[in-house]
Amino acid sequence: MPRPNSRDPETDPAAFLGDELARARLAAGFGSQQALADHLGFDRSVIGKAETGDRPPTPDVLASWCKACQIDYEHFARMATLARRADGPVPRWFETWLAAESQAAMLKYWSPIIVPALFHTAGYARALLLAAQTDTSDETIEALVTAKLERAAVLDRADPPDVVALIDELVLHRLIGSPGIMHDQLIHVTELAERPYVCVQVVPTAVGATAGLSGAVNLASGDGSPDVLHTDAVPEGHTAESRSLVRGAGVAFERIRGYAMPRAQSRDLIMEVSNELWKQ
Protein backbone atom coordinates (compact mmCIF):
# COMPACT_ATOMS: atom_id res chain seq x y z
CA MET A 1 0.00 0.00 0.00
CA PRO A 2 1.12 3.63 -0.53
CA ARG A 3 2.85 5.35 2.33
CA PRO A 4 0.41 7.15 4.69
CA ASN A 5 -0.13 10.74 3.66
CA SER A 6 -0.33 13.61 6.19
CA ARG A 7 -2.66 15.45 3.79
CA ASP A 8 -6.28 14.33 3.46
CA PRO A 9 -6.89 12.78 0.03
CA GLU A 10 -10.63 13.35 0.48
CA THR A 11 -10.24 17.11 0.63
CA ASP A 12 -6.87 17.78 -1.00
CA PRO A 13 -6.65 17.10 -4.77
CA ALA A 14 -2.85 17.00 -4.63
CA ALA A 15 -2.93 14.33 -1.91
CA PHE A 16 -5.50 12.32 -3.86
CA LEU A 17 -3.33 12.49 -6.98
CA GLY A 18 -0.31 11.45 -4.93
CA ASP A 19 -2.10 8.40 -3.55
CA GLU A 20 -3.20 7.34 -7.03
CA LEU A 21 0.31 7.75 -8.44
CA ALA A 22 1.78 5.74 -5.57
CA ARG A 23 -0.69 2.92 -6.25
CA ALA A 24 0.19 3.00 -9.93
CA ARG A 25 3.91 2.85 -9.11
CA LEU A 26 3.49 -0.20 -6.91
CA ALA A 27 1.16 -1.92 -9.38
CA ALA A 28 3.78 -1.44 -12.11
CA GLY A 29 6.38 -3.25 -10.02
CA PHE A 30 8.40 -0.28 -8.77
CA GLY A 31 8.67 -1.25 -5.13
CA SER A 32 10.28 1.98 -3.98
CA GLN A 33 10.28 5.63 -4.93
CA GLN A 34 13.99 5.32 -5.67
CA ALA A 35 13.35 2.53 -8.17
CA LEU A 36 10.94 4.69 -10.16
CA ALA A 37 13.18 7.74 -9.85
CA ASP A 38 16.14 5.81 -11.26
CA HIS A 39 14.01 4.50 -14.11
CA LEU A 40 12.71 7.96 -15.02
CA GLY A 41 15.97 9.84 -14.49
CA PHE A 42 14.68 12.13 -11.73
CA ASP A 43 15.75 12.68 -8.14
CA ARG A 44 13.88 10.55 -5.58
CA SER A 45 12.54 13.69 -3.88
CA VAL A 46 10.55 14.46 -7.05
CA ILE A 47 8.68 11.16 -6.66
CA GLY A 48 8.37 11.50 -2.90
CA LYS A 49 6.88 14.99 -2.92
CA ALA A 50 4.43 14.05 -5.67
CA GLU A 51 3.19 11.04 -3.71
CA THR A 52 2.72 12.97 -0.48
CA GLY A 53 0.91 15.79 -2.28
CA ASP A 54 3.49 18.33 -1.20
CA ARG A 55 4.36 19.10 -4.81
CA PRO A 56 2.23 17.86 -7.71
CA PRO A 57 4.37 16.45 -10.55
CA THR A 58 5.29 18.76 -13.39
CA PRO A 59 3.98 17.79 -16.85
CA ASP A 60 7.24 16.14 -17.92
CA VAL A 61 7.44 14.12 -14.70
CA LEU A 62 3.81 13.06 -15.00
CA ALA A 63 4.16 12.05 -18.66
CA SER A 64 7.20 9.89 -17.86
CA TRP A 65 5.45 8.40 -14.80
CA CYS A 66 2.36 7.46 -16.80
CA LYS A 67 4.43 5.87 -19.57
CA ALA A 68 6.53 3.84 -17.13
CA CYS A 69 3.51 2.65 -15.17
CA GLN A 70 1.27 2.21 -18.25
CA ILE A 71 -1.52 4.42 -16.95
CA ASP A 72 -3.75 6.89 -18.80
CA TYR A 73 -1.92 10.20 -19.12
CA GLU A 74 -5.03 12.21 -20.03
CA HIS A 75 -6.85 11.03 -16.92
CA PHE A 76 -3.95 11.82 -14.60
CA ALA A 77 -3.26 15.11 -16.37
CA ARG A 78 -6.79 16.24 -15.50
CA MET A 79 -6.19 15.37 -11.86
CA ALA A 80 -2.86 17.20 -11.95
CA THR A 81 -4.53 20.29 -13.37
CA LEU A 82 -6.98 20.27 -10.47
CA ALA A 83 -4.13 19.73 -8.00
CA ARG A 84 -2.22 22.69 -9.41
CA ARG A 85 -5.22 25.01 -9.38
CA ALA A 86 -4.62 28.39 -7.75
CA ASP A 87 -4.51 28.21 -3.96
CA GLY A 88 -4.36 31.75 -2.59
CA PRO A 89 -2.38 34.44 -4.43
CA VAL A 90 0.23 31.99 -5.74
CA PRO A 91 -0.89 29.35 -8.28
CA ARG A 92 -0.19 25.77 -7.24
CA TRP A 93 1.64 25.09 -10.51
CA PHE A 94 4.20 27.77 -9.59
CA GLU A 95 4.97 26.44 -6.12
CA THR A 96 7.58 23.96 -7.36
CA TRP A 97 9.67 26.77 -8.81
CA LEU A 98 9.19 29.03 -5.78
CA ALA A 99 10.42 26.28 -3.47
CA ALA A 100 13.49 25.68 -5.63
CA GLU A 101 14.23 29.40 -5.92
CA SER A 102 13.97 30.01 -2.18
CA GLN A 103 16.35 27.17 -1.32
CA ALA A 104 18.84 27.52 -4.16
CA ALA A 105 22.58 27.90 -3.84
CA MET A 106 22.83 29.21 -7.42
CA LEU A 107 20.21 31.02 -9.50
CA LYS A 108 20.50 31.80 -13.20
CA TYR A 109 18.04 33.96 -15.13
CA TRP A 110 17.83 34.84 -18.80
CA SER A 111 15.27 37.60 -19.34
CA PRO A 112 14.57 38.66 -22.94
CA ILE A 113 11.28 40.50 -22.24
CA ILE A 114 11.14 41.95 -18.71
CA VAL A 115 13.39 42.46 -15.69
CA PRO A 116 13.81 39.17 -13.74
CA ALA A 117 10.99 38.78 -11.22
CA LEU A 118 13.41 38.47 -8.31
CA PHE A 119 14.47 42.08 -8.95
CA HIS A 120 11.03 43.67 -9.35
CA THR A 121 10.00 46.82 -7.54
CA ALA A 122 6.42 47.12 -6.35
CA GLY A 123 5.53 49.58 -9.11
CA TYR A 124 6.98 47.43 -11.89
CA ALA A 125 5.33 44.27 -10.54
CA ARG A 126 1.97 46.01 -10.17
CA ALA A 127 2.06 47.30 -13.75
CA LEU A 128 2.81 43.83 -15.11
CA LEU A 129 0.07 42.20 -13.04
CA LEU A 130 -2.53 44.77 -14.06
CA ALA A 131 -1.76 44.00 -17.70
CA ALA A 132 -1.91 40.21 -17.27
CA GLN A 133 -4.58 39.45 -14.66
CA THR A 134 -8.26 38.97 -15.38
CA ASP A 135 -9.08 39.87 -11.77
CA THR A 136 -7.67 43.36 -11.32
CA SER A 137 -9.34 44.21 -8.03
CA ASP A 138 -7.13 46.09 -5.59
CA GLU A 139 -7.21 43.17 -3.14
CA THR A 140 -6.09 40.60 -5.71
CA ILE A 141 -3.38 42.76 -7.25
CA GLU A 142 -1.91 43.79 -3.92
CA ALA A 143 -1.85 40.18 -2.72
CA LEU A 144 0.01 39.17 -5.87
CA VAL A 145 2.44 42.09 -5.59
CA THR A 146 3.21 41.15 -2.00
CA ALA A 147 3.76 37.51 -2.94
CA LYS A 148 6.06 38.51 -5.78
CA LEU A 149 8.15 40.88 -3.66
CA GLU A 150 8.53 38.25 -0.96
CA ARG A 151 10.61 36.21 -3.39
CA ALA A 152 13.41 38.77 -3.05
CA ALA A 153 13.91 37.70 0.58
CA VAL A 154 16.27 35.02 -0.73
CA LEU A 155 18.75 37.79 -1.56
CA ASP A 156 18.87 38.87 2.08
CA ARG A 157 19.53 35.44 3.53
CA ALA A 158 22.56 34.99 5.76
CA ASP A 159 23.86 32.65 3.02
CA PRO A 160 22.36 34.14 -0.16
CA PRO A 161 22.59 32.27 -3.45
CA ASP A 162 24.96 33.33 -6.18
CA VAL A 163 22.80 34.98 -8.84
CA VAL A 164 23.61 35.49 -12.49
CA ALA A 165 20.98 37.48 -14.41
CA LEU A 166 21.29 37.99 -18.14
CA ILE A 167 19.03 40.78 -19.43
CA ASP A 168 18.38 41.61 -23.06
CA GLU A 169 19.16 45.25 -23.79
CA LEU A 170 15.62 45.75 -25.13
CA VAL A 171 14.28 45.16 -21.60
CA LEU A 172 15.88 48.43 -20.51
CA HIS A 173 13.95 50.32 -23.20
CA ARG A 174 10.53 48.66 -22.80
CA LEU A 175 8.07 50.95 -21.01
CA ILE A 176 6.35 49.13 -18.17
CA GLY A 177 3.92 51.29 -16.22
CA SER A 178 5.42 54.76 -16.51
CA PRO A 179 8.80 56.48 -16.99
CA GLY A 180 9.02 56.92 -13.22
CA ILE A 181 8.41 53.23 -12.61
CA MET A 182 11.05 52.33 -15.19
CA HIS A 183 13.61 54.69 -13.67
CA ASP A 184 13.07 53.30 -10.17
CA GLN A 185 13.19 49.73 -11.46
CA LEU A 186 16.47 50.13 -13.32
CA ILE A 187 18.06 51.97 -10.40
CA HIS A 188 16.98 49.08 -8.17
CA VAL A 189 18.70 46.63 -10.51
CA THR A 190 21.95 48.63 -10.40
CA GLU A 191 21.82 48.68 -6.60
CA LEU A 192 21.36 44.92 -6.45
CA ALA A 193 24.21 44.49 -8.93
CA GLU A 194 26.56 46.09 -6.41
CA ARG A 195 26.21 43.05 -4.17
CA PRO A 196 29.13 40.66 -4.72
CA TYR A 197 26.85 37.64 -5.15
CA VAL A 198 24.58 39.30 -7.75
CA CYS A 199 25.95 39.43 -11.29
CA VAL A 200 23.81 41.33 -13.82
CA GLN A 201 24.92 41.28 -17.44
CA VAL A 202 23.26 42.91 -20.44
CA VAL A 203 23.11 41.14 -23.79
CA PRO A 204 23.41 43.89 -26.44
CA THR A 205 20.69 44.18 -29.07
CA ALA A 206 23.40 44.36 -31.74
CA VAL A 207 24.25 40.71 -31.09
CA GLY A 208 21.19 39.67 -33.07
CA ALA A 209 20.13 36.03 -32.86
CA THR A 210 21.05 34.06 -29.72
CA ALA A 211 20.05 30.75 -28.17
CA GLY A 212 17.64 32.67 -25.96
CA LEU A 213 15.18 33.99 -28.51
CA SER A 214 12.66 31.26 -27.67
CA GLY A 215 11.99 32.71 -24.22
CA ALA A 216 13.07 33.22 -20.63
CA VAL A 217 15.11 30.64 -18.73
CA ASN A 218 15.19 30.30 -14.94
CA LEU A 219 17.53 27.75 -13.36
CA ALA A 220 17.89 26.89 -9.69
CA SER A 221 20.72 24.71 -8.39
CA GLY A 222 20.45 23.43 -4.85
CA ASP A 223 23.04 22.17 -2.42
CA GLY A 224 22.52 18.45 -2.87
CA SER A 225 19.03 18.77 -4.40
CA PRO A 226 18.19 18.36 -8.10
CA ASP A 227 18.45 21.32 -10.45
CA VAL A 228 15.13 22.85 -11.50
CA LEU A 229 14.19 24.67 -14.69
CA HIS A 230 11.29 27.10 -15.07
CA THR A 231 10.15 28.61 -18.34
CA ASP A 232 7.41 31.21 -18.72
CA ALA A 233 4.28 30.71 -20.79
CA VAL A 234 0.65 31.81 -21.03
CA PRO A 235 -1.59 30.95 -19.23
CA GLU A 236 0.88 29.13 -16.97
CA GLY A 237 4.57 28.46 -16.92
CA HIS A 238 6.36 25.14 -16.95
CA THR A 239 8.66 23.79 -14.26
CA ALA A 240 10.84 20.79 -15.06
CA GLU A 241 13.35 18.64 -13.20
CA SER A 242 14.25 16.37 -16.10
CA ARG A 243 18.03 16.10 -16.24
CA SER A 244 18.08 16.39 -20.02
CA LEU A 245 15.88 19.50 -20.07
CA VAL A 246 17.86 21.17 -17.29
CA ARG A 247 21.13 20.32 -19.02
CA GLY A 248 19.88 21.71 -22.34
CA ALA A 249 18.74 24.95 -20.69
CA GLY A 250 22.09 25.28 -18.96
CA VAL A 251 23.92 24.96 -22.27
CA ALA A 252 21.66 27.62 -23.82
CA PHE A 253 22.25 29.92 -20.86
CA GLU A 254 26.03 29.71 -21.21
CA ARG A 255 25.81 30.37 -24.95
CA ILE A 256 23.76 33.49 -24.28
CA ARG A 257 26.17 34.60 -21.59
CA GLY A 258 28.99 34.40 -24.10
CA TYR A 259 27.49 37.45 -25.83
CA ALA A 260 26.84 39.45 -22.64
CA MET A 261 28.68 42.61 -21.62
CA PRO A 262 30.91 42.46 -18.50
CA ARG A 263 29.10 43.19 -15.25
CA ALA A 264 30.67 46.64 -14.67
CA GLN A 265 29.92 47.75 -18.20
CA SER A 266 26.40 46.35 -17.92
CA ARG A 267 25.74 48.26 -14.72
CA ASP A 268 26.95 51.49 -16.35
CA LEU A 269 24.61 50.94 -19.30
CA ILE A 270 21.61 50.28 -17.08
CA MET A 271 22.36 53.44 -15.10
CA GLU A 272 22.76 55.42 -18.32
CA VAL A 273 19.42 54.28 -19.75
CA SER A 274 17.60 54.88 -16.47
CA ASN A 275 18.84 58.48 -16.30
CA GLU A 276 18.77 59.45 -19.97
CA LEU A 277 15.58 57.70 -21.08
CA TRP A 278 13.38 57.39 -18.00
CA LYS A 279 14.38 60.07 -15.50
CA GLN A 280 11.85 62.92 -15.48
Buried (B, 14 or more C-beta within 10 A) or exposed (E): EBEEBEBEBEEBBBBBBBBBBBBBBBEBEBEEBEBBBBBBEBBBBBBBBBBBBBBBBBBBBBBBBBEBBEBEBEEBBEBBBBBBEEBEBBBBBBBBBBBBBBBBBBBBBBBBEBBBBBBBBBBBBBBBBEEEEEEEEEEBBBBBBEBBBEBBEBBEEEEBBBBBBBBBBEBBEEEBBBEEBBBBBBBBBBEBBEEEBBBBBBBBEEBEEBBBEEEBBBBBBBEEBBBBBBBBEEEBBBBBBBBEBBEBBBEBBEEBBEBBBEBEEBBBBBBEBBEEBBBE
